[in-house]
Amino acid sequence: MTETIVAEVTDYPVTWEKLPSDFELPDDPVENLEHPTLAGDLRELLLAADLVTDSVVIASNFGICARVAGKTVVKAPDWVYIPFVKPLPADTIRKSYTPYAEGDLPSAVMEFLSDKDNGEYSVKPTHPYGKWWFYEQILKVPRYVIFDPPSGRVEVYQLKSGRYSPQIPDANERYWIPSIDLFLGVWQGSKDGRTGYWLRWWDSDGNMLLWRSEKLALDRQQLEQQRKQLEQQGKQLEQQGKQLTRLLELLRRAGISDEELEEPEER
C-alpha cells in the first residue's frame, strides 16, 4: 500500500503519493536548447568538486509530483536539488519524484527564463497551478532561482513566512544557498561551444568551483610550469658546472695540483 501524507496548503489538501508505474508523464519539448547545457554544467561543477553523494538528486526537467485537491500536479524545473532521497530497488530508473513519500523536499529549484510566456512568475492558484505558486505554496521550496541567460540577470528568492522574498546578494553579487553550502553567482565566458553568461558556484572562501575541463587545463598549466622550472634549474646547473670546470683549469694553470684541490681528510 502506498503511504499517503497529507499537508494543508491554503484551503485545499495536498497528498504526497508516488505515481503509479503506468502514469504517463508529460513529454514536453525543451523550449531552449541552451537550458539543458546550463543545467548540466551547473551539476557538473558539484560532481567535479566531489560534493554529490549517492543520496542526492540533481536533475533537469525532472518531474516533481503532488496531488492537490485530488488532482495530480507535475512540474519539471530546469534544475532541482534534493538533499536526500530513498534508494530505489536495483535496476530501477527514477522517472519522477514525490517529496515525503520518496525523501526530502527539494531545497532549491531553478528556472531559466524562456521567450514563451514568463510562466516562471506565474502565481496561478488553480489547477494546473503556476510554477511560482507550486514551488512556494505547495512544495514550499526554500530557494527559488530565476535566471535569464541572455542578460545574465539572476534572481534568488527565499521562503519567509510562507512567501518568497528577494534574497540580498553579498558584496560580490553572489547568493548563499544554505542546503548546498555554496554561493551561487553569474560568470561570463565560453564552454561547450557557447559564449555568454553561466550560473556557477563559489565556496565560502570565494574560490570558484571548476569544471573538469578547467581542472585539466589548470593541471596542464602547472605541469608546464614545473617542466620549465626543471629546465631552468638544469640550465643553471649546467652553467655552474661549466664555471667550475673553467675555475679548475685556471687553478691548474696557476700550478695547483689536483691533489691540493682535494679536501683534507678529517683526523
C-alpha atoms as a printed R data frame, in Angstrom:
    type eleno elety resid chain resno       x      y       z
1   ATOM     1    CA   MET     A     1   0.000  0.000   0.000
2   ATOM     2    CA   THR     A     2   1.284  3.475  -0.914
3   ATOM     3    CA   GLU     A     3   1.868  5.733   2.042
4   ATOM     4    CA   THR     A     4  -0.120  8.959   1.793
5   ATOM     5    CA   ILE     A     5   0.989 12.058   3.671
6   ATOM     6    CA   VAL     A     6  -1.412 14.969   3.913
7   ATOM     7    CA   ALA     A     7  -0.443 18.611   4.337
8   ATOM     8    CA   GLU     A     8  -2.534 21.761   4.225
9   ATOM     9    CA   VAL     A     9  -1.803 24.368   1.545
10  ATOM    10    CA   THR     A    10  -4.058 27.405   1.874
11  ATOM    11    CA   ASP     A    11  -7.557 25.827   1.978
12  ATOM    12    CA   TYR     A    12  -7.121 22.659  -0.082
13  ATOM    13    CA   PRO     A    13  -5.387 19.400   0.815
14  ATOM    14    CA   VAL     A    14  -2.119 18.169  -0.632
15  ATOM    15    CA   THR     A    15  -1.218 14.483  -0.561
16  ATOM    16    CA   TRP     A    16   2.214 13.074  -1.353
17  ATOM    17    CA   GLU     A    17   1.750  9.824  -3.233
18  ATOM    18    CA   LYS     A    18   4.193  8.072  -5.528
19  ATOM    19    CA   LEU     A    19   2.929  7.982  -9.081
20  ATOM    20    CA   PRO     A    20   1.658  4.619 -10.282
21  ATOM    21    CA   SER     A    21   4.011  2.841 -12.678
22  ATOM    22    CA   ASP     A    22   1.599  3.279 -15.592
23  ATOM    23    CA   PHE     A    23   1.207  7.049 -15.107
24  ATOM    24    CA   GLU     A    24   2.155  8.894 -18.295
25  ATOM    25    CA   LEU     A    25   4.337 11.876 -17.514
26  ATOM    26    CA   PRO     A    26   4.085 14.883 -19.822
27  ATOM    27    CA   ASP     A    27   6.693 14.774 -22.556
28  ATOM    28    CA   ASP     A    28   7.005 18.481 -23.258
29  ATOM    29    CA   PRO     A    29   9.731 19.530 -25.718
30  ATOM    30    CA   VAL     A    30  12.665 21.511 -24.412
31  ATOM    31    CA   GLU     A    31  11.902 25.180 -25.034
32  ATOM    32    CA   ASN     A    32  15.510 26.309 -25.364
33  ATOM    33    CA   LEU     A    33  18.427 24.091 -26.386
34  ATOM    34    CA   GLU     A    34  20.776 26.092 -24.134
35  ATOM    35    CA   HIS     A    35  18.857 25.254 -20.972
36  ATOM    36    CA   PRO     A    36  19.968 21.586 -20.652
37  ATOM    37    CA   THR     A    37  23.574 22.716 -21.157
38  ATOM    38    CA   LEU     A    38  23.295 25.366 -18.445
39  ATOM    39    CA   ALA     A    39  21.677 22.918 -16.046
40  ATOM    40    CA   GLY     A    40  24.098 20.075 -16.806
41  ATOM    41    CA   ASP     A    41  27.188 22.221 -16.359
42  ATOM    42    CA   LEU     A    42  25.872 23.564 -13.053
43  ATOM    43    CA   ARG     A    43  25.536 19.973 -11.850
44  ATOM    44    CA   GLU     A    44  28.951 19.036 -13.242
45  ATOM    45    CA   LEU     A    45  30.605 21.644 -11.031
46  ATOM    46    CA   LEU     A    46  29.280 19.887  -7.926
47  ATOM    47    CA   LEU     A    47  30.306 16.477  -9.258
48  ATOM    48    CA   ALA     A    48  33.813 17.686 -10.115
49  ATOM    49    CA   ALA     A    49  34.167 19.022  -6.563
50  ATOM    50    CA   ASP     A    50  33.012 15.672  -5.064
51  ATOM    51    CA   LEU     A    51  30.030 17.371  -3.433
52  ATOM    52    CA   VAL     A    52  27.391 14.910  -4.621
53  ATOM    53    CA   THR     A    53  26.596 11.759  -2.653
54  ATOM    54    CA   ASP     A    54  24.513  8.772  -3.722
55  ATOM    55    CA   SER     A    55  21.562 10.060  -1.693
56  ATOM    56    CA   VAL     A    56  21.440 13.426  -3.505
57  ATOM    57    CA   VAL     A    57  19.389 14.003  -6.632
58  ATOM    58    CA   ILE     A    58  20.317 16.814  -9.014
59  ATOM    59    CA   ALA     A    59  18.236 16.817 -12.157
60  ATOM    60    CA   SER     A    60  16.974 18.853 -15.082
61  ATOM    61    CA   ASN     A    61  13.425 18.743 -16.475
62  ATOM    62    CA   PHE     A    62  12.618 16.144 -13.842
63  ATOM    63    CA   GLY     A    63   9.006 15.742 -12.734
64  ATOM    64    CA   ILE     A    64   8.245 16.778  -9.139
65  ATOM    65    CA   CYS     A    65   4.812 15.495  -8.157
66  ATOM    66    CA   ALA     A    66   1.999 16.161  -5.716
67  ATOM    67    CA   ARG     A    67  -1.739 15.618  -5.575
68  ATOM    68    CA   VAL     A    68  -3.662 18.788  -4.854
69  ATOM    69    CA   ALA     A    69  -7.380 18.577  -4.201
70  ATOM    70    CA   GLY     A    70  -7.387 15.091  -5.672
71  ATOM    71    CA   LYS     A    71  -5.591 16.056  -8.907
72  ATOM    72    CA   THR     A    72  -2.042 15.065  -9.796
73  ATOM    73    CA   VAL     A    73   0.274 18.011 -10.438
74  ATOM    74    CA   VAL     A    74   3.680 17.573 -12.068
75  ATOM    75    CA   LYS     A    75   6.204 20.363 -12.574
76  ATOM    76    CA   ALA     A    76   9.620 19.839 -14.158
77  ATOM    77    CA   PRO     A    77  12.006 22.644 -13.112
78  ATOM    78    CA   ASP     A    78  15.024 23.391 -15.267
79  ATOM    79    CA   TRP     A    79  17.217 22.422 -12.292
80  ATOM    80    CA   VAL     A    80  16.406 20.871  -8.940
81  ATOM    81    CA   TYR     A    81  18.481 19.882  -5.901
82  ATOM    82    CA   ILE     A    82  17.110 17.301  -3.468
83  ATOM    83    CA   PRO     A    83  19.387 16.688  -0.446
84  ATOM    84    CA   PHE     A    84  18.187 13.160   0.344
85  ATOM    85    CA   VAL     A    85  16.131 10.563  -1.473
86  ATOM    86    CA   LYS     A    86  15.368  6.999  -0.529
87  ATOM    87    CA   PRO     A    87  17.244  4.429  -2.634
88  ATOM    88    CA   LEU     A    88  15.395  2.643  -5.395
89  ATOM    89    CA   PRO     A    89  15.425 -1.115  -5.938
90  ATOM    90    CA   ALA     A    90  18.195 -2.376  -8.178
91  ATOM    91    CA   ASP     A    91  17.733 -1.889 -11.934
92  ATOM    92    CA   THR     A    92  15.015  0.728 -11.330
93  ATOM    93    CA   ILE     A    93  15.069  4.102 -13.064
94  ATOM    94    CA   ARG     A    94  13.714  7.124 -11.221
95  ATOM    95    CA   LYS     A    95  11.347  8.809 -13.677
96  ATOM    96    CA   SER     A    96   9.714 11.238 -11.245
97  ATOM    97    CA   TYR     A    97   9.853 12.250  -7.606
98  ATOM    98    CA   THR     A    98   7.265 12.746  -4.886
99  ATOM    99    CA   PRO     A    99   8.515 14.598  -1.776
100 ATOM   100    CA   TYR     A   100   7.930 12.992   1.620
101 ATOM   101    CA   ALA     A   101   6.922  9.688   0.012
102 ATOM   102    CA   GLU     A   102  10.411  9.272  -1.518
103 ATOM   103    CA   GLY     A   103  12.621 11.567   0.526
104 ATOM   104    CA   ASP     A   104  13.236 15.228   1.279
105 ATOM   105    CA   LEU     A   105  11.591 18.252  -0.226
106 ATOM   106    CA   PRO     A   106  13.681 19.924  -2.919
107 ATOM   107    CA   SER     A   107  15.836 22.552  -1.220
108 ATOM   108    CA   ALA     A   108  16.419 24.586  -4.388
109 ATOM   109    CA   VAL     A   109  14.769 24.833  -7.782
110 ATOM   110    CA   MET     A   110  15.802 26.918 -10.764
111 ATOM   111    CA   GLU     A   111  14.000 28.109 -13.829
112 ATOM   112    CA   PHE     A   112  15.717 29.640 -16.848
113 ATOM   113    CA   LEU     A   113  13.609 32.326 -18.466
114 ATOM   114    CA   SER     A   114  12.156 31.424 -21.830
115 ATOM   115    CA   ASP     A   115  10.691 33.563 -24.568
116 ATOM   116    CA   LYS     A   116   7.352 31.839 -24.167
117 ATOM   117    CA   ASP     A   117   5.171 33.455 -21.525
118 ATOM   118    CA   ASN     A   118   7.229 34.197 -18.392
119 ATOM   119    CA   GLY     A   119   5.466 31.280 -16.715
120 ATOM   120    CA   GLU     A   120   8.291 31.197 -14.174
121 ATOM   121    CA   TYR     A   121   6.495 34.043 -12.356
122 ATOM   122    CA   SER     A   122   3.015 32.546 -12.575
123 ATOM   123    CA   VAL     A   123   1.053 32.550  -9.324
124 ATOM   124    CA   LYS     A   124  -1.995 30.892 -10.850
125 ATOM   125    CA   PRO     A   125  -3.715 29.324  -7.784
126 ATOM   126    CA   THR     A   126  -5.860 26.819  -9.678
127 ATOM   127    CA   HIS     A   127  -5.064 23.564 -11.442
128 ATOM   128    CA   PRO     A   128  -2.570 23.033 -13.059
129 ATOM   129    CA   TYR     A   129  -1.102 25.905 -10.953
130 ATOM   130    CA   GLY     A   130   1.618 28.368 -11.846
131 ATOM   131    CA   LYS     A   131   5.243 27.448 -11.302
132 ATOM   132    CA   TRP     A   132   5.818 30.138  -8.694
133 ATOM   133    CA   TRP     A   133   2.669 29.090  -6.835
134 ATOM   134    CA   PHE     A   134   3.578 25.410  -6.971
135 ATOM   135    CA   TYR     A   135   7.108 25.958  -5.613
136 ATOM   136    CA   GLU     A   136   6.039 28.481  -2.987
137 ATOM   137    CA   GLN     A   137   2.649 27.309  -1.737
138 ATOM   138    CA   ILE     A   138   2.612 23.581  -2.467
139 ATOM   139    CA   LEU     A   139   6.223 22.375  -2.357
140 ATOM   140    CA   LYS     A   140   7.457 25.196  -0.113
141 ATOM   141    CA   VAL     A   141  10.946 25.055  -1.628
142 ATOM   142    CA   PRO     A   142  13.342 27.184   0.479
143 ATOM   143    CA   ARG     A   143  15.180 28.719  -2.515
144 ATOM   144    CA   TYR     A   144  13.740 29.589  -5.923
145 ATOM   145    CA   VAL     A   145  16.179 30.858  -8.568
146 ATOM   146    CA   ILE     A   146  15.156 32.551 -11.822
147 ATOM   147    CA   PHE     A   147  17.936 33.083 -14.362
148 ATOM   148    CA   ASP     A   148  17.837 34.981 -17.647
149 ATOM   149    CA   PRO     A   149  20.739 33.572 -19.748
150 ATOM   150    CA   PRO     A   150  20.893 36.302 -22.441
151 ATOM   151    CA   SER     A   151  21.221 39.168 -19.944
152 ATOM   152    CA   GLY     A   152  22.900 37.280 -17.082
153 ATOM   153    CA   ARG     A   153  20.276 38.547 -14.636
154 ATOM   154    CA   VAL     A   154  19.650 36.223 -11.718
155 ATOM   155    CA   GLU     A   155  17.004 36.484  -9.005
156 ATOM   156    CA   VAL     A   156  17.062 34.372  -5.857
157 ATOM   157    CA   TYR     A   157  14.004 34.133  -3.633
158 ATOM   158    CA   GLN     A   158  13.922 32.668  -0.142
159 ATOM   159    CA   LEU     A   159  10.848 31.365   1.613
160 ATOM   160    CA   LYS     A   160   9.932 33.541   4.579
161 ATOM   161    CA   SER     A   161   6.653 33.219   6.451
162 ATOM   162    CA   GLY     A   162   5.228 31.173   3.613
163 ATOM   163    CA   ARG     A   163   6.072 33.673   0.865
164 ATOM   164    CA   TYR     A   164   9.032 34.208  -1.431
165 ATOM   165    CA   SER     A   165  11.112 37.296  -0.664
166 ATOM   166    CA   PRO     A   166  14.075 38.526  -2.713
167 ATOM   167    CA   GLN     A   167  17.376 37.384  -1.245
168 ATOM   168    CA   ILE     A   168  20.022 40.097  -0.969
169 ATOM   169    CA   PRO     A   169  23.348 39.166  -2.599
170 ATOM   170    CA   ASP     A   170  26.711 39.697  -0.941
171 ATOM   171    CA   ALA     A   171  29.264 42.310  -1.986
172 ATOM   172    CA   ASN     A   172  30.297 40.086  -4.915
173 ATOM   173    CA   GLU     A   173  26.714 39.796  -6.182
174 ATOM   174    CA   ARG     A   174  26.524 36.156  -5.091
175 ATOM   175    CA   TYR     A   175  23.797 34.366  -3.163
176 ATOM   176    CA   TRP     A   176  24.382 31.933  -0.328
177 ATOM   177    CA   ILE     A   177  22.476 28.654  -0.789
178 ATOM   178    CA   PRO     A   178  22.492 27.020   2.673
179 ATOM   179    CA   SER     A   179  21.474 23.490   1.674
180 ATOM   180    CA   ILE     A   180  24.365 23.278  -0.816
181 ATOM   181    CA   ASP     A   181  26.752 25.258   1.404
182 ATOM   182    CA   LEU     A   182  27.926 27.352  -1.549
183 ATOM   183    CA   PHE     A   183  27.430 30.751  -3.127
184 ATOM   184    CA   LEU     A   184  25.602 30.995  -6.450
185 ATOM   185    CA   GLY     A   185  26.586 33.694  -8.913
186 ATOM   186    CA   VAL     A   186  26.985 34.619 -12.563
187 ATOM   187    CA   TRP     A   187  30.115 34.097 -14.664
188 ATOM   188    CA   GLN     A   188  30.725 35.207 -18.235
189 ATOM   189    CA   GLY     A   189  32.796 33.085 -20.573
190 ATOM   190    CA   SER     A   190  32.882 30.201 -23.057
191 ATOM   191    CA   LYS     A   191  32.252 26.485 -22.671
192 ATOM   192    CA   ASP     A   192  30.744 23.705 -24.774
193 ATOM   193    CA   GLY     A   193  30.705 25.955 -27.826
194 ATOM   194    CA   ARG     A   194  28.614 28.569 -26.037
195 ATOM   195    CA   THR     A   195  29.768 32.053 -25.068
196 ATOM   196    CA   GLY     A   196  27.660 34.009 -22.627
197 ATOM   197    CA   TYR     A   197  26.500 34.071 -19.027
198 ATOM   198    CA   TRP     A   198  26.527 30.986 -16.799
199 ATOM   199    CA   LEU     A   199  25.463 30.199 -13.260
200 ATOM   200    CA   ARG     A   200  28.396 29.000 -11.170
201 ATOM   201    CA   TRP     A   201  29.284 28.065  -7.591
202 ATOM   202    CA   TRP     A   202  31.773 29.656  -5.184
203 ATOM   203    CA   ASP     A   203  32.813 28.283  -1.792
204 ATOM   204    CA   SER     A   204  32.729 30.262   1.442
205 ATOM   205    CA   ASP     A   205  36.316 31.445   0.856
206 ATOM   206    CA   GLY     A   206  35.424 32.938  -2.512
207 ATOM   207    CA   ASN     A   207  37.009 30.207  -4.628
208 ATOM   208    CA   MET     A   208  35.109 29.406  -7.818
209 ATOM   209    CA   LEU     A   209  34.399 25.729  -8.387
210 ATOM   210    CA   LEU     A   210  35.963 24.482 -11.607
211 ATOM   211    CA   TRP     A   211  34.637 22.330 -14.382
212 ATOM   212    CA   ARG     A   212  36.634 19.199 -15.185
213 ATOM   213    CA   SER     A   213  37.938 20.801 -18.381
214 ATOM   214    CA   GLU     A   214  39.176 23.773 -16.366
215 ATOM   215    CA   LYS     A   215  40.820 21.468 -13.844
216 ATOM   216    CA   LEU     A   216  42.594 19.596 -16.631
217 ATOM   217    CA   ALA     A   217  43.729 22.863 -18.212
218 ATOM   218    CA   LEU     A   218  44.988 24.063 -14.823
219 ATOM   219    CA   ASP     A   219  46.829 20.761 -14.253
220 ATOM   220    CA   ARG     A   220  48.462 21.040 -17.686
221 ATOM   221    CA   GLN     A   221  49.465 24.621 -16.932
222 ATOM   222    CA   GLN     A   222  51.004 23.608 -13.600
223 ATOM   223    CA   LEU     A   223  52.867 20.690 -15.226
224 ATOM   224    CA   GLU     A   224  54.190 23.016 -17.918
225 ATOM   225    CA   GLN     A   225  55.359 25.470 -15.257
226 ATOM   226    CA   GLN     A   226  57.102 22.637 -13.393
227 ATOM   227    CA   ARG     A   227  58.742 21.472 -16.635
228 ATOM   228    CA   LYS     A   228  60.027 24.967 -17.326
229 ATOM   229    CA   GLN     A   229  61.311 25.279 -13.744
230 ATOM   230    CA   LEU     A   230  63.177 21.969 -14.022
231 ATOM   231    CA   GLU     A   231  64.518 23.010 -17.398
232 ATOM   232    CA   GLN     A   232  65.718 26.297 -15.932
233 ATOM   233    CA   GLN     A   233  67.298 24.510 -12.967
234 ATOM   234    CA   GLY     A   234  69.048 22.145 -15.375
235 ATOM   235    CA   LYS     A   235  70.457 25.088 -17.337
236 ATOM   236    CA   GLN     A   236  71.641 26.705 -14.111
237 ATOM   237    CA   LEU     A   237  73.369 23.502 -13.010
238 ATOM   238    CA   GLU     A   238  74.948 23.161 -16.433
239 ATOM   239    CA   GLN     A   239  76.193 26.747 -16.255
240 ATOM   240    CA   GLN     A   240  77.577 26.178 -12.745
241 ATOM   241    CA   GLY     A   241  79.340 23.055 -13.979
242 ATOM   242    CA   LYS     A   242  80.976 24.984 -16.813
243 ATOM   243    CA   GLN     A   243  82.070 27.710 -14.403
244 ATOM   244    CA   LEU     A   244  83.578 25.113 -12.053
245 ATOM   245    CA   THR     A   245  85.438 23.457 -14.933
246 ATOM   246    CA   ARG     A   246  86.926 26.812 -16.006
247 ATOM   247    CA   LEU     A   247  87.912 27.585 -12.407
248 ATOM   248    CA   LEU     A   248  89.691 24.230 -12.041
249 ATOM   249    CA   GLU     A   249  91.528 24.814 -15.281
250 ATOM   250    CA   LEU     A   250  92.696 28.222 -14.117
251 ATOM   251    CA   LEU     A   251  93.928 26.754 -10.816
252 ATOM   252    CA   ARG     A   252  95.848 24.047 -12.644
253 ATOM   253    CA   ARG     A   253  97.470 26.647 -14.844
254 ATOM   254    CA   ALA     A   254  98.455 28.512 -11.684
255 ATOM   255    CA   GLY     A   255 100.384 25.427 -10.574
256 ATOM   256    CA   ILE     A   256  97.906 23.975  -8.099
257 ATOM   257    CA   SER     A   257  97.671 20.228  -8.485
258 ATOM   258    CA   ASP     A   258  94.518 18.152  -8.297
259 ATOM   259    CA   GLU     A   259  95.765 16.612  -5.035
260 ATOM   260    CA   GLU     A   260  95.999 20.041  -3.449
261 ATOM   261    CA   LEU     A   261  92.458 20.834  -4.555
262 ATOM   262    CA   GLU     A   262  91.086 17.800  -2.744
263 ATOM   263    CA   GLU     A   263  89.699 18.422   0.753
264 ATOM   264    CA   PRO     A   264  91.983 17.146   3.524
265 ATOM   265    CA   GLU     A   265  90.805 14.046   5.317
266 ATOM   266    CA   GLU     A   266  89.402 14.589   8.793
267 ATOM   267    CA   ARG     A   267  91.599 13.249  11.562
